[in-house]
Amino acid sequence: MREEMAQREAAELLRGHRKPRSPHGWGLLVALWLLAFYEPVVTEGHLRRKNLEFIFIRFSAWEFAGCDKLWAGLVTTLCHHIRQHFGALPLSVFHVLGSRPRFASGFSQREWILKKGTCLRLWGLLLVLGIGIGILLVALLVPGIKDHHALKVVGSAVASLSGSSLVLGALSILKNFLVSEKKKIERLTNSERFAGQLGFMSKIRGEVEVLVDFLAFMEVFERRRLRVVMEITGLDLCYPEKVAGVFNAMATLLSDANAPFIFLLAVDPSVIVPCLEQTGCMKGLADNGYLYLNRAVTLPFSIPEMGARSRLRSVEAAIRTREDLMYRIIAGNVAKSRGVPAAPGWKEVDSEAVAWIHEAFRCLHDGSDVLSRYLPDNGANVRRIVNTVPITLRLLLHRSGTSGILSPRAAAAWVVLADRWPCRLSWTLQCLEDAGQSVPAADPFGKSLWSIFQENVGELSALRQPLGKVLSLDGDPELFQAFLARDFPFSASEAREFLGVTVNLDHSIRHQMGLLRGLGRL
């Protein structure tokens, strides 16, 4: 969008159009003058303008999840960023003196029309103020008239009335300068007496309409189109009623056909749809959350499956955040250069751990390694894997050292396995544990994990209903088969070694499966 903005700006300048201006520096004085004495006009030339500016606003719903009215947080964020972008003074003057642009009659290219009524009122007030001050000075200074109290009263009254009108206007501007729209809305939402009245939403709507009119004024002033882009994230972490409130706020802001708002809604539909169906906003839509989303979203964009190159870039970006991997080596080198003795055995153990971690990350980032094909598409899952691998390797080294049978690549593969298929892996480990506890005792540790899963997959299929939500966490079943049967055929003994250092697998899943297996065999 920024590239599009720059290209359109350059194209408009090549056509010979006037350069856009900004309400900063000298432009601020020009904007204040036009706000006070001129009325903007939307001409044909303005409608033909192709250059535009995007005002990007990020709204994280999770930050306002504790608020009683999440939608009010969205509106206050919008007001705050617009005020911050253009400045408090132009918006405060617009509240008092500004007016929404009107459309030109005919093909006139005149964008600014003098406010004759405002000018006449101002000149009238100044004239009356001058007359009142003159009468007062005459009554106070001219000899022979000083004793006429009536003339002093008339002069004082005329000067006070005309001057008070000017002072009231200045005070209104000062009030709007000190009390922002965000504070006004927060004050309304905090008022229990007012929140229950019917005029509550109309007050909020009024504040939004002032912002829309101000943006329309600034479009004519800056000689380009303006669009406010709100990026809404974190909505799938909030309560259902909060989700519905944000959708209602979006509908309120977009109810005006000319509203300059664009909403980028970054959500997981599988999470949002059940939230919407639990609220009362589904009436008339047969309680179908997907139908509601189809009507609310005008341009759906489902992110396609991540390719191999993009997946490797995601891993590289996640690895770069792990600065702690290099910090201990640097700190050790500094201590060595200063002659500070390190703790006994610390350097050897830590350097071995860092070497193993780097080797595991190399396998994850190597496009020629089959392990990189099993990385998830979701960036959050990739970061979780990258954060888990160092912990798993350090625990593994602490337990068995480098003399064990396991390698950094195998440990990284085990972390990926636990992240991608937590249900199937938990089921296999539970069956392995039950087989070792059976009477007469069997020796399942010579088998492979895939053979153990195959032997007990029928029982897992029978428990689809009680384990439905857990099964939904797993990835592609065919990839699970290829992972364990062909590319990484972990044995039961290797699984037992890894189980003690596995931190990214929810062990409550395995305990629930053990309980279900025990109840089924009563």
Disulfide bonds with the S-S distance in Angstrom:
none
